[in-house]
Amino acid sequence: MPGRMKKSTKKFEKNHLKDVIERRKEFAKVKQRQQVKEKRKARNAGDRAQNAEDSDNESPQQRRKQDAFAEMNVDDFFAGGFDIPDAAPAKGKKAKKTAVTPKIGKRKRSEDGGDDNSSASGSGEEEAESQSEDDAASETSSANDMEMHKDQLEALKEKDPEFYKYLKENDAELLDFGDHGDLAEVDELSEAEEEGPAKKKKKAKAEDEDMEEVDNKLTMADIKKWRKSMEEQYSMRALRQIVLAFRAAAYVNEAEAPEQKYTISDPDVYHQVLITALNVVPKVLTHHLPVKETASGKVRVQMDSKKFKTLTPLIKSHTTSVHQLLGNLSDASTLKLTLSSIEPMLPYLLQFRKLLKVVVRTVVSIWSDSSTNEATRITAFLLMRRLMVIGDSGIREAVLKATYEGVVKGSRNTTVHTLPGVNLMKNSAAEIWGIDQNVSYTAGFSFIRQLAMHLRSSITNPSKDSYKTIYNWQYVHSLDFWSRVLSQHCDGLAEAKAGKASALRPLIYPVVQITIGAMRLIPTAQYFPLRFQLVRSILRISRSTGTYIPLGSVLLEVLTSAEMRKPPKSSTLKQLDFQTAIRAPKSYLRTRIYQEGVGEQVAELLSEFFVLWTKHVAFPELSLPIVVMLKRWLKEAGSRNTGNKNTKLNQQILLLVQKVEQNSRWIEEKRSKVNFSPKDRAEVETFLKDVDWEVTPLGAFVKTQRKLREERAAVLEQGRREEEERRKRGGDDDDEIMEDLASGSDGEGSEEEVEDESEDDEDEDDE
C-alpha cells in the first residue's frame, strides 16, 4: 500500500530513533563549542600580536624591570622573602597576590624563543605555546560562561531574593555552576589542610608525581597504601585516587566506557577496589563533611563551606560509579554491600536531585525484582525509607511514585514461587507510604484516579479486549496494595497513637468503590478467583479501619450463578490454587473440583465477613438478610430434581448458617440485659468491648477453620517443595542421559513454558 511505513522503519523508530536524535543534538553542541573556541583563539592571537608590538616599543629599562621574575629560579624567588623587585615593599596577603603577574611568563617565552633556542627546541616550544593557547582559550570560554552565569544569578538574587534562597536550598547544582569541574581540586584542598615540615610536603609531592608518571595499571599495593592513608589520616589525595580507581572498576565491562585513568586486570585488585571504595569513602566524607541530624530526622550539611564545593565532583563521581555498578552486579552479597554504602551518602545527595532520582529508580528496580534475594530487597527498602525520612516533600513524592511503579512492575507475573516476594514488596511499600501522609494522599489520589479511569473506560467503551486492562495481575495487586496502605495507616490503634485521624482515610471510599466495580465488571464463573482476591482486599480494609462494607451481596452472586446451582461433572483435574489465580481455565468450568473449591471460598469469606461484626449489638439485624438468602439457596440446591447434587458444598454452607444463627441468638441474649437505646452511640460502641471475639460462637468457629486451613497449607507447601526437589534431581539425571545420547530436550516443558502456553490458550477463549 502506498504511504505505508516499512517494518524496518517502524523498528528503527521504536528502538533507535530517540538515541540517534540525542547523539545528533550532542554533536551539534560540541560543534558549536568548537566554533566559539576557534573565534576566541583568533581573538587571543590578535591580542598577543598587539602586546608584542607594545613590548617592542618599551625601553630596555622597563623591560628589565618587568622581566625581573623571569630571570629568577624557584630557590632565588623563595630566598628573596617575597620581595617585589624595584618596587616598594608591600605587606600582607594583598601584596603577595599582586606580586605574581601572569603577563611576565608570556614575555619570557617569546624572548627566549627568539634568541637562545635552536630551531628544534623552538618547534617544541611552539607546540607547547599552541597547547597553552588552546588551554587558555578553553579556560577563557568557561570563565566567560561562568561569569555570565554568576552575573545572572546575582541579578536574580537582587531581584527575587526569596526564589534565590529556594534555589540555594533545593538546587545546589544550579548555583554551584562553576565549582564542579575536576577532582584535582581535592588535591589543592588537601595540600592546604595537611600542615607539616616543608621536606615532608616536598616528599609527598614527589611521591604523587611519581605515582602519576608510572604505569596506570593498579596493583594491590596501591590500594592498600591508599586505604591506609584514608583510614589513618582521612587523606583527600588517597580519597581522590580511590574514587578514580572505583570509577575504572565500575566501567570495566563497558565497551563504550569513557577513558579511565587506571586499568584493572587482576580480579583480586578489582574486588579490593570495590570493598575499599564502598566501605571507606563514606567514612572519609563523613569526617570532612559531618552531618548533623535533628530529633525529627532532618539532616544538615554545611553546603556553603569550601570543602563541600570542592568535594562535590568527588561525591558525584562516586555516586555515578555506584549507580553504574548496581546495574551490573549479580552477586547478592556485593549487591547488598553496594546498597548499604549509599545510605551514608544520602545527606550529600539531597542537593543533587537529578542524580538522586536516577539512583532511586535503580534501587527501586532492585527492590521490585523477584529474582533478588530477600535480604537484598530489605536493604533496598531501608535505603528508600531513610530517604523518605530525611528528604523534603519533593524528594518524598519522587520516592513514593517510584515505589508504586515498582510495585506495579514487580507484580506482573504471580506464581506460587513469586507470591511471597510480591507480598513482601507490597507490605514494605505500604510502610513507606505512611511516613508523610499528606504527600502520600496527594500522590495516592492521582494513582487511584488512574485506576478509576481505566475501569470507567472499560465500562463505557466495551470491546473484546477492553476488560484486559482491568483483569490482570497488575491491576489486582494495585488495588490490594492500596488496601494494605489504608489498613496499616488508618487503623484505629495507629490513629489513637498519632492523636488524630489519618490523612489517608478519605481514600477508603474511592478504593472500595473501584474494587467492587472491578469485581463486577465480568460476573462470569471463569473470573470467580479474581473476585475472591478483591474481596480479601476489602475485608482487610474493613477489619483495620472499622468501616462497614457490605460484601454479602457480592458473595451471594457467586452462589446464585449457574456454576453453583447445576450438577457438576466429574474430572481428574487437581484442585485450583485460588491464592495464585485470577482466572480459572476453561477445563475447570462445571467440574466438581471447581464447584467445591468455589463453595469453600464463599463459605470462608462469608465467615470472615460476619466475624468482623460478631460482637456488634446489631449483628442479628445485619446477618438476617444474608441468612434468609442462604437458606433459600440451600433449599434450591438440595432439591432432588433441580439441585446441584453436591452434598459437600451444601453442608459447608449449612454449617455456616447454623453458626451465624447461633451467634445472633447469643447477641440477643446479651443485649436483652442492657438498658440503653440505639441512639446512645457511646453505649453502642462499648457493647461487649471487654469480650474477646474468639469466645463468641461464630468467633470460635472461624478460629478453628483458620487453624485447619493453615495446617492444610503447610502440608501442601511441604509437598510442593519435595516435588520440586524430586524434579530437580530427575532433571539432573535426564541431563546426563541426554548428554550421552545427543543434544535435545526431554518431553516435558519447563513450568514457565506450560504457564505461558496456558495463558495463550486463555487469551484465545471468547468471553
SEZARO-176540 format. One record per residue (C-alpha): y, z, x. Coordinates in pm, 1 decimal, m for minus. Each point is the difference from the previous one (the first is absolute). Layout:
BEGIN
         yy         zz         xx
          Y          Z          X
...
This chain:
BEGIN
         yy         zz         xx
        0.0        0.0        0.0
      347.7      m82.5      132.3
      207.8      300.4       96.1
     m299.8      228.0       30.5
        4.2      222.0      306.6
     m289.2      m33.1      243.9
     m239.1      287.3       40.8
       76.1       23.0      371.2
      372.1       24.4      m77.3
      m61.7      280.3     m247.5
     m214.0      180.6      254.5
      268.6      m40.1      265.7
      268.1      135.8     m234.5
     m216.9      294.5      m91.2
     m111.3      100.6      349.7
      249.6     m133.5      255.6
      329.3     m107.8     m157.4
      159.5      342.1       10.2
      m83.7       51.2      368.8
      124.7     m348.5       92.5
      333.3       61.1     m172.8
       40.2      334.8      176.3
      m75.1     m156.7      340.2
      254.6     m273.5      m61.2
      262.3      256.2      m93.0
      m73.0      197.2      315.8
       21.0     m317.6      210.1
      334.9      m86.0     m158.6
      131.3      345.4       87.8
     m116.3      m34.7      361.0
      158.1     m344.9       26.1
      328.1      131.2     m135.6
        1.2      285.7      251.3
      m63.2     m246.3      283.5
      294.6     m213.6     m107.6
      227.6      303.3       m9.9
     m130.5      104.7      340.3
       76.5     m342.3      152.8
      353.0        4.7     m137.2
       66.6      344.8      142.5
     m150.8     m101.6      332.7
      239.4     m294.5       19.9
      293.0      223.6      m88.3
     m101.3      255.6      264.2
      m27.4     m277.2      262.0
      356.0     m107.6      m80.5
      119.6      358.0       32.8
     m167.2       34.5      341.5
      161.4     m322.7      121.4
      338.6      135.3     m106.0
      m69.8      329.3      178.8
      m96.6     m192.5      315.5
      332.9     m187.0       m2.4
      185.0      328.2      m41.6
     m190.9      154.3      288.6
       92.7     m296.2      228.9
      366.5       67.6      m68.5
      m31.5      366.0       99.5
      114.1      117.3      343.5
     m254.0      115.9      261.4
      130.6      358.5      m25.8
      m57.6       11.2     m374.3
     m342.6     m150.7       42.5
      m86.9      255.0      269.3
       97.0      286.1     m231.0
     m208.5     m138.1     m284.4
     m303.1      m63.2      223.8
       m3.7      347.3      151.0
     m306.4       99.7     m200.5
     m179.2     m324.0       78.9
        3.6       79.9      374.2
     m158.6      342.8      m57.5
     m368.7       71.5      m16.4
     m143.6      266.7     m226.8
       m3.8      274.5      265.3
      365.7      m61.9       90.0
       92.9        5.6     m364.5
     m160.1      341.0      m66.0
      122.0      138.5      335.0
      354.5      m85.0      m95.7
        6.1      266.7     m264.2
       76.6     m253.1     m279.8
      345.9      m71.6      147.2
      170.6     m315.9     m119.9
      114.6     m208.8      303.8
      375.3      m53.4       38.7
       69.3      194.1     m315.1
      115.7      344.9      m91.6
     m286.0      246.4      m39.2
     m103.6       50.3     m362.0
     m171.5      299.2     m150.5
     m250.0       48.2     m276.4
     m234.8     m221.1     m189.9
      274.4     m242.8      m85.0
       53.4      m79.6      366.6
     m370.0      m60.5       56.3
      m12.7     m245.7     m287.4
      297.2     m201.8      127.1
     m134.5       m5.7      356.5
     m260.2     m270.5      m61.3
      138.0     m338.8     m100.7
     m247.0     m265.1     m116.1
      220.8     m287.1      128.5
      m49.3       99.0      367.6
     m368.2      m82.1       10.9
       60.0     m351.8     m133.6
      266.1      m76.8      262.9
     m226.9      119.1      275.4
     m275.6     m231.3     m114.9
      230.9     m303.8       m6.5
      141.9       74.9      345.9
     m334.9       63.8      163.6
     m147.4     m308.6     m155.6
      280.3     m212.1      147.7
       11.3      140.9      355.2
     m302.0      175.7      143.3
     m314.3     m131.9     m164.0
     m205.5     m311.3       67.7
      m72.4     m266.2     m257.4
     m341.9      149.4      m79.3
      133.7      345.6      m64.4
      290.0     m155.0     m185.0
     m234.8     m172.8     m242.5
     m177.6      331.2      m56.0
      327.3      169.7      m74.9
       96.7     m279.6     m235.3
     m318.8       62.1     m192.3
       67.6      372.4       m5.5
      357.5      m67.6     m107.0
     m111.9     m229.9     m280.5
     m246.8      266.4     m108.9
      274.8      261.7        1.4
      218.2     m237.2     m198.1
     m273.4      m33.8     m261.1
      m40.0      375.4      m13.1
      373.7       45.4      m24.1
       20.0     m257.3     m277.6
     m276.2      169.2     m196.3
      156.2      340.7       59.8
      337.3     m134.9     m108.2
     m157.5     m148.9     m312.0
     m175.2      320.8      m96.1
      306.2      202.3       91.4
      222.5     m216.7     m217.7
     m245.8       28.4     m286.5
      m13.6      375.4       39.9
      376.9       24.7       20.0
       38.8     m205.6     m314.9
     m264.3      207.8     m176.2
      159.9      326.6      108.1
      342.3     m119.1     m110.4
     m140.4      m77.3     m342.4
     m160.4      342.2      m19.7
      323.5      169.3      108.5
      186.7     m185.9     m272.6
     m265.6      108.4     m248.2
       30.7      358.3      120.2
      374.0       m0.3      m73.6
      m24.2     m194.4     m325.4
     m302.5      172.9     m156.5
      m95.5      317.2      190.2
     m250.1      110.2     m264.7
     m201.1     m321.0       28.7
       17.5       22.6      380.8
     m141.1      351.9      m21.5
     m278.4     m124.9     m226.4
      m90.3     m271.7      251.0
        1.7      252.2      280.6
     m243.5      225.0     m185.5
     m228.4     m267.5     m144.0
       13.8     m305.2      227.9
       48.4       96.8      361.5
     m124.6     m342.4      105.4
      319.2     m159.7     m128.8
      243.3      236.1      168.5
     m193.5        8.3      328.6
       13.9     m379.0       27.6
       56.3      m20.6      369.9
     m199.7      298.0      118.1
     m359.0     m118.8      m34.7
      m10.2     m260.3      270.5
     m246.3      101.9      265.9
     m236.4      276.9      100.4
      171.4        7.1      339.2
      265.7      230.4     m147.3
     m263.9      273.1       m4.0
      m11.4      m12.4      380.6
      377.2       39.4       19.0
       m6.6      305.8     m222.8
     m291.1      140.1      195.7
      190.9      m39.6      327.8
      297.3      181.0     m148.6
     m219.7      289.3     m112.3
     m222.1       48.5      301.8
      207.5      206.9      238.6
     m126.7       47.4      350.2
       67.7      m68.2      370.3
      112.7     m346.6       96.2
     m314.2      m57.7      208.6
     m223.5       66.3     m299.5
      206.8     m236.4     m210.6
      m25.6     m272.9      263.0
     m371.8       59.7       32.3
      m51.5      m22.9     m376.2
      209.3     m313.9      m13.2
     m199.5     m155.9      282.5
     m324.9       84.9     m179.1
      130.5     m166.6     m315.4
       96.8     m309.7      196.3
     m342.0      m13.0      162.0
     m157.1       40.0     m341.3
      201.4     m294.7     m131.1
      m94.8     m221.2      295.8
     m375.1       59.1       m0.6
     m244.7     m187.4     m217.3
       45.3       66.0     m370.8
     m369.5       68.6      m56.3
      m38.0      356.5     m125.0
     m233.0      245.1      170.2
     m129.9      340.4      m99.3
      208.0      160.2      276.0
      321.2     m136.6     m152.3
      m83.5      140.9     m342.7
      m93.0      341.8      139.6
      318.6       14.4      207.4
      219.4      m85.8     m298.2
     m182.2      243.5     m224.0
       42.5      279.6      250.5
      374.2      m69.4       25.0
       32.3       m2.3     m377.9
     m197.3      319.3      m53.6
      159.1      199.6      282.1
      354.6     m138.7       23.7
       41.7     m189.3     m331.3
      103.5     m293.8      217.3
      178.3     m282.1     m177.8
      m89.0     m246.4      273.2
     m368.6       67.3      m54.7
       58.1      m10.0     m374.0
      146.9     m348.2       29.1
     m291.1     m123.2      210.9
     m254.8      139.6     m245.8
      179.5     m165.5     m291.6
       m6.7     m333.5      184.0
     m367.5       45.0       85.9
      m76.7       97.3     m358.9
      175.0     m311.5     m124.2
     m217.8     m210.0      229.8
     m311.4      178.9     m128.7
       97.7      m52.1     m363.3
       38.1     m376.2       49.1
     m292.7      m44.3      237.2
     m204.9     m206.1     m247.6
      288.0     m204.8     m140.5
       m3.4     m365.8      102.4
      368.7      m55.4      m79.5
      120.1      338.6      122.2
      329.0       18.4      192.5
      m18.8       29.7      376.3
      m58.1      360.4      105.6
       97.8      183.2      314.4
     m350.0      133.7       63.5
     m348.3     m144.1      m34.4
     m312.4      199.2      m86.2
     m347.7     m118.0       96.1
     m195.5      326.2       25.5
     m128.3      150.7     m330.3
       33.1      352.0      142.1
      363.8      m63.4       88.3
       58.2     m142.6     m347.1
     m149.0      310.5     m159.4
      202.6      231.5      224.0
      323.1     m184.5      m83.4
      m64.5       43.7     m371.6
      m87.0      368.7       29.2
      302.0       74.1      219.5
      246.7     m191.1     m215.5
     m125.1      142.1     m328.7
      m21.8      361.0      118.8
      280.4       43.8      252.7
      283.3     m232.3     m109.0
       79.1      199.4     m319.3
        6.6      324.2      201.6
      249.9     m139.8      252.1
      221.2     m132.9     m278.7
      m11.5      336.6     m175.4
      108.0      167.4      324.3
      302.0     m226.0       51.4
       85.0      m37.2     m371.1
      m95.4      327.1     m171.4
      m47.9      m15.6     m375.9
      141.0      273.8     m220.6
     m173.5       54.9     m332.7
      155.7      191.6     m288.1
     m179.2      224.8     m245.5
        1.7     m278.0     m260.5
     m188.3     m233.9      234.1
      293.2     m216.3      108.6
       22.9      m94.6      367.1
      304.7      m53.4      216.3
       35.0     m189.9      325.9
      321.3      m34.0      201.6
       61.6     m369.8      m47.2
      345.1       12.1      156.9
     m132.7      107.6      338.1
      m21.4     m238.4      292.9
     m369.1       78.9       37.1
      m82.4     m121.9     m348.5
      189.6     m324.6       47.3
     m161.5      m55.2      339.1
     m350.9       81.4     m119.4
       34.5     m211.6     m314.7
     m149.9     m319.1      154.0
     m283.9      207.0      141.7
      m72.8      154.8     m340.8
        4.6     m341.2     m164.9
     m219.0     m156.7      267.6
     m256.3      278.8      m17.8
      m10.3      m10.4     m381.1
      m37.7     m377.8       m2.3
     m290.3       29.6      242.6
     m163.0      264.8     m219.3
       41.0     m227.4     m300.8
     m155.7     m289.1      190.0
     m286.1      222.2      109.6
      m74.1      118.5     m354.9
      m68.4     m354.4     m109.9
     m257.5      m61.7      274.4
     m193.8      326.2       24.7
     m351.5       32.3     m136.5
     m112.6      326.7      158.2
       39.3      284.7     m250.7
       89.0      273.6      251.8
      263.2     m213.5      177.3
      146.4     m109.3     m332.4
       27.7      361.2     m110.8
      165.4       97.9      330.8
      248.2     m286.8      m34.0
       94.4      107.3     m351.9
       40.7      361.1      111.7
      237.0     m106.0      279.0
      243.6     m150.5     m252.7
       72.1      331.3     m173.4
      219.1      155.7      275.6
      185.6     m333.5       23.4
      102.9       m1.6     m368.1
      325.6      199.9       42.0
      125.7     m260.9      248.5
     m110.1     m294.3     m216.6
      194.8      114.7     m306.0
      304.4     m184.6      136.1
     m184.7     m330.6       32.6
     m100.1      m80.8     m355.1
     m124.6     m354.2       55.5
     m237.1      106.9      275.3
     m107.6      305.5     m197.8
      m83.9     m203.5     m310.6
     m215.4     m234.7      206.9
     m188.4      298.3      143.3
      m40.6      152.0     m347.5
     m154.0     m318.8     m136.0
     m252.2       m5.9      284.7
      m88.4      368.0      m46.4
      m45.7      m53.2     m374.7
     m228.5     m297.5       63.6
     m221.1      221.5      219.2
        4.0      277.3     m260.6
      m97.7     m238.7     m280.8
     m272.9     m182.5      193.5
     m343.1       92.6     m132.7
     m160.3      m75.5      337.7
      206.4      272.5      171.7
     m179.6      332.4       34.6
      116.9      302.3     m195.4
      148.6      195.6      292.8
      221.9     m292.5      101.6
      116.3      m54.4     m358.0
       94.1      366.4      m30.4
      198.0      m25.5      325.0
      189.0     m299.3     m139.3
       65.2      192.8     m321.5
      140.1      298.4      191.2
      231.5     m237.1      184.0
      135.6     m140.3     m327.9
       34.6      348.6     m143.8
      198.4      114.2      304.1
      232.9     m296.2      m39.9
       51.1       87.0     m367.0
      102.9      352.8       98.7
      250.6      m87.1      274.2
      130.4     m331.1     m136.8
      293.5      m60.4     m231.0
      m24.0     m151.8     m346.9
        0.5     m358.5      129.9
     m287.6       59.9      240.0
     m189.9      196.4     m263.5
       29.9     m283.2     m248.0
     m129.8     m244.9      261.6
     m297.8      226.6       74.6
      m78.9       43.7     m370.9
        8.9     m373.2      m65.1
     m217.4      m74.8      302.0
     m243.8      271.0     m109.6
      m36.1     m140.2     m351.3
      m47.0     m351.1      135.3
     m268.6      140.0      229.4
     m178.5      159.7     m296.8
        2.2     m328.6     m190.3
     m113.7     m199.4      302.0
     m269.5      246.4      104.9
     m158.6       21.9     m346.7
      m67.9     m370.4      m39.5
     m376.1       38.1       49.0
     m170.3      308.7     m141.1
     m366.1       70.0       66.3
     m211.3      309.4       33.6
       77.7       m9.7      373.6
      378.4      m39.4      m22.8
       66.0      224.2     m302.6
       29.0      328.1      200.9
      255.7     m163.8      229.6
      198.8     m134.2     m295.6
        7.9      345.7     m160.7
      111.5      152.5      331.3
      278.8     m255.6       18.1
      117.5       64.8     m357.2
       m6.0      379.1       38.4
      190.8       m1.4      329.9
      255.7     m248.8     m132.5
       48.9      215.6     m310.1
       96.9      290.7      225.0
      260.3     m211.4      180.6
      155.6     m105.9     m331.0
       79.6      361.0      m84.9
      206.2       88.7      308.2
      327.4     m140.5     m138.2
      m49.6      m35.5     m373.1
      342.0     m148.2      m69.3
      m63.1     m292.7      233.7
     m358.6      m20.1     m126.1
      118.1      m27.8     m359.2
      229.1     m293.5       78.9
     m260.8     m186.5      203.7
     m284.4       90.0     m235.0
      185.9     m116.0     m308.4
       43.7     m347.5      148.4
     m371.0      m27.7       86.1
     m109.8      127.4     m342.2
      237.3     m247.7     m158.5
     m173.1     m279.3      192.4
     m334.7      111.8     m142.8
      149.1       m5.0     m349.7
      140.7     m348.6       51.9
     m340.6     m131.3      109.7
     m160.3      154.3     m308.3
      263.1     m137.6     m234.2
      m32.0     m345.8      153.3
     m375.5        5.8      m59.9
       51.1      104.2     m363.5
      285.2     m235.6      m92.1
     m126.9     m301.6      196.6
     m376.1        7.0      m45.2
     m200.9     m254.4      191.4
     m348.4      m36.7      136.4
       83.1      178.1      327.5
      302.4      213.2      m94.3
     m213.4      311.6      m41.0
     m104.2      m18.8      366.7
      337.8      138.5      111.1
      m90.3      321.4     m189.2
     m377.1       20.7       15.4
      m45.4       38.7      373.9
      m54.6      291.9      234.0
      353.5       m1.7      136.6
      158.3       48.5     m343.1
     m252.9      268.9      m93.8
       51.6      189.3      325.3
      378.3      m28.3      m37.7
      m12.4      172.9     m339.7
     m244.1      256.1      136.7
      233.1       62.0      294.8
      292.9       73.3     m231.6
     m219.3      236.7     m198.5
      m73.9      189.2      321.9
      369.2       13.2       93.9
      100.8      136.8     m340.1
     m289.8      244.2      m27.2
       69.4      139.3      346.5
      376.6       44.3      m27.0
       50.0       56.8     m375.7
     m256.6      278.0      m10.3
      119.5      316.3     m173.2
      m80.4      219.4      299.3
      186.1     m230.9      239.9
      304.6       m8.7     m228.9
       m3.6      379.3      m34.8
      m12.7       32.4      377.4
      296.3     m237.9       35.9
      192.2      177.4     m275.8
       82.8     m321.2     m188.0
     m161.6     m291.5     m176.3
     m119.3     m285.0      217.7
      227.6     m302.7       30.4
     m309.6     m216.5      m48.4
      m85.1      138.0     m345.3
      190.0     m278.5     m186.6
     m247.5     m248.3      150.4
     m293.1      147.2     m194.9
       76.8     m190.0     m320.5
       28.3     m351.7      150.8
     m310.5       48.1      215.1
     m205.8      113.2     m300.0
      127.3     m282.2     m219.9
      m77.8     m263.6      264.1
     m346.2      146.2       58.4
      m91.0        1.4     m369.1
      138.2     m351.7      m40.8
     m204.2     m123.2      296.4
     m328.8      144.0     m123.9
       50.3     m163.9     m342.3
       98.6     m342.8      133.7
     m355.9     m136.7      m29.0
     m207.8      240.0     m216.4
     m335.1     m159.7       81.0
     m319.6      171.1      109.5
       14.4     m168.9      338.2
      312.7      199.6       94.9
     m112.7      341.7     m123.7
      m30.0      118.6      365.5
      369.6      m78.4       56.3
       90.6      195.2     m314.0
     m190.9      301.9      127.1
      180.7      m19.7      336.1
      339.3        7.8     m172.0
     m101.9      277.9     m241.8
      m81.6      219.9      299.0
      347.0      m65.5      140.5
      163.9      108.5     m326.7
     m221.6      308.7      m21.0
      122.5       99.8      346.5
      363.3      m18.6     m115.8
      m72.1      193.3     m318.8
     m194.9      271.4      184.4
      269.1       66.1      262.9
      320.2      m43.9     m199.7
     m111.9      158.3     m327.7
      101.1     m313.5     m190.5
     m203.6      m83.7     m308.9
     m110.0     m364.0       17.8
     m219.4     m119.1     m291.6
     m305.2     m165.5      151.7
     m246.8       42.9     m284.1
       80.1     m335.0     m159.3
      m36.3     m182.9      334.3
     m354.6      133.9       43.5
      m96.5      m40.9     m364.8
       78.5     m371.5       31.9
     m280.9      m19.9      253.5
     m251.2      170.0     m230.5
       88.7     m217.0     m298.5
      m42.3     m325.1      194.8
     m292.5     m231.7      m66.2
     m140.6       87.9      342.4
      m65.9      359.4     m112.0
      m96.2      m57.6     m365.4
     m272.9     m263.2       41.4
     m348.1       55.6      141.8
      m14.4      m73.5      375.8
     m253.9     m212.2      182.4
     m215.2      132.8      279.3
       64.6     m100.5      360.7
     m100.3       84.1      355.8
      355.2       18.7      134.9
      107.5      302.9      198.7
      256.6      235.0     m147.7
      360.2     m117.7       31.9
      224.1      215.4      220.8
      308.6       59.1     m213.6
      184.5      158.9      294.3
       17.1     m328.1      190.8
       14.1     m251.5     m284.8
      274.9     m128.7     m225.9
     m203.4     m282.1     m150.9
     m360.9       m9.5     m108.7
     m199.1     m309.4       97.0
      m98.0     m216.3     m293.5
     m366.6       76.9       55.0
       62.0      366.0      m93.9
      141.9      m70.8     m345.0
     m217.1      102.1     m298.3
     m248.9      174.3      231.5
     m128.6      353.6      m48.5
       99.0      108.7      351.3
      361.0     m105.7      m60.5
       18.8      148.2     m350.6
     m128.0      336.5      119.2
      236.2       m4.5      297.1
      301.5      m74.6     m220.9
     m106.0      271.9     m246.4
      m30.2      250.6      284.0
      351.2      m87.7      118.8
      144.7       35.8     m351.8
     m164.5      339.5      m49.8
      122.2      120.4      339.1
      360.1     m116.1      m48.1
       20.1      135.9     m356.3
     m122.5      339.1      120.1
      252.6       m5.0      286.8
      273.8      m85.9     m249.8
      m94.1      280.8     m240.9
      m41.4      261.2      273.2
      367.4      m38.6       95.2
       90.6      159.8     m335.2
     m303.1      220.2      m46.0
      217.9      316.4       m8.0
      286.3     m144.6     m202.5
       71.9      163.1     m333.9
       m1.2     m341.2     m172.8
     m333.3     m116.9      142.7
     m176.1      m16.2     m340.9
      270.5     m227.9     m143.3
       15.9     m207.2      318.2
     m373.8      m67.7        8.9
      m65.6      m47.3     m371.7
       90.0     m374.5      m30.6
     m208.9      m91.2      303.6
     m294.0      210.0     m118.5
        9.5     m173.1     m338.1
       m4.7     m343.8      166.8
     m285.8      101.7      229.3
     m209.9      124.5     m290.5
       60.6     m323.8     m186.1
     m109.7     m197.6      307.0
     m312.1      214.4       37.9
      m92.5      m66.9     m360.2
       27.1     m377.3       50.0
     m170.3        2.8      339.2
     m290.8      208.2     m132.7
      m71.2     m237.3     m285.9
     m350.2     m150.4        7.5
      118.5     m344.4     m103.5
      346.6      m41.0      157.6
       m6.9      265.8      273.7
       m5.6      m49.2      375.9
     m347.7      155.2       35.6
      109.0      185.8      315.0
     m101.8      361.5      m43.0
      123.1      108.8      346.2
      352.2     m124.3      m65.0
       17.6      147.6     m348.8
     m121.7      339.3      123.0
      277.0       12.9      263.5
      271.5      m60.4     m259.6
     m159.8      244.7     m244.9
      m10.4      275.3      263.7
      368.8      m54.9       72.8
       88.5       25.4     m370.6
     m191.2      325.4      m29.7
      179.1      156.8      298.7
      342.3     m109.1     m129.2
      m69.4      148.0     m344.4
     m125.9      320.2      160.3
      320.9       26.5      202.8
      210.0      m61.4     m314.5
     m171.3      289.2     m178.9
       59.3      222.9      304.9
      373.3      m84.2        1.3
       25.4       63.9     m375.8
     m158.1      339.3       51.8
      244.2       89.3      279.0
      313.3     m116.0     m181.8
      m96.9      183.7     m318.6
       87.4      321.5      185.0
      359.2      m97.3       93.6
      309.1       61.3     m208.4
      240.1     m274.6      116.5
       79.8     m330.1     m167.8
       m6.2     m352.9      151.0
      379.3        3.5       39.5
      m18.1      283.9      255.5
      m29.1     m226.0      303.9
      m13.9      278.9      256.9
     m295.8      164.0     m174.7
     m173.6     m334.3      m43.5
       28.1      m75.5      373.5
     m145.6      338.4       98.7
     m296.7      m21.7     m240.7
     m320.0       77.0      197.7
      196.7      m25.8      323.3
     m212.0      266.8      169.2
     m330.1     m165.0      m95.6
     m167.4     m238.2      245.3
      m87.7     m340.1     m139.6
     m354.7       28.6      136.7
      m85.9      279.5     m247.2
       80.2     m211.0     m305.7
     m297.5     m174.2     m168.2
      124.3     m346.4       93.0
      112.2      113.0      346.2
     m343.1      137.6       88.7
     m159.3     m326.4     m114.1
      238.9     m213.7      208.5
      m49.8      219.5      305.5
     m376.5      m45.3      m21.5
       33.3     m376.6      m44.7
      227.6      m26.6      304.7
     m249.7      186.2      214.8
     m283.0     m227.8     m112.5
      205.2     m311.0       76.3
       87.7      130.9      346.9
     m365.7       65.6       78.6
      m99.9     m344.5     m124.6
      278.4     m162.9      204.0
     m112.0      187.2      313.1
     m357.7     m122.5      m45.0
      117.7     m358.9      m50.3
      223.6       18.4      307.8
     m283.4      131.1      213.4
     m229.0     m275.9     m125.6
      264.0     m262.0       72.3
       41.1      120.2      357.9
     m374.2        1.1       58.7
      m20.6     m351.5     m139.8
      278.4     m115.1      234.0
     m175.8      148.2      301.6
     m326.7     m161.6     m104.8
      171.3     m336.4      m42.3
      168.0       38.9      335.9
     m329.9       66.4      172.8
     m159.2     m288.3     m187.2
      288.9     m225.1       94.9
      m48.5       81.4      368.2
     m369.6      m86.8      m25.1
       83.2     m325.3     m177.9
      247.4      m89.2      273.4
     m265.7       45.1      265.5
     m243.5     m218.5     m195.6
      258.2     m272.1      m53.2
       89.5        0.4      368.1
     m363.9      m68.5       81.0
      m29.9     m278.2     m256.7
      337.1     m176.9        8.2
      354.5       34.5     m113.9
       45.2       42.9     m375.5
       53.0      261.5     m267.0
     m229.8      213.3     m212.8
      m44.4      m59.8     m368.2
      231.1      274.9     m114.6
      374.5      m38.9       25.7
      229.5      277.9      101.3
      126.8      243.6     m259.1
      350.5     m142.9       26.2
     m129.3     m353.9      m57.7
     m189.1      112.8     m310.7
      315.9      168.1     m128.8
      205.1     m312.3       66.9
     m251.7     m216.1     m184.3
       m3.1      236.0     m297.0
      379.7       m2.8       m7.0
       m0.5     m380.6        1.3
     m249.3       m5.5     m286.0
      211.0      248.5     m192.7
      314.0     m207.3       44.0
     m176.4     m300.9     m150.9
      m96.0      189.7     m316.1
      211.1      m66.6     m309.7
      145.2      291.5     m183.9
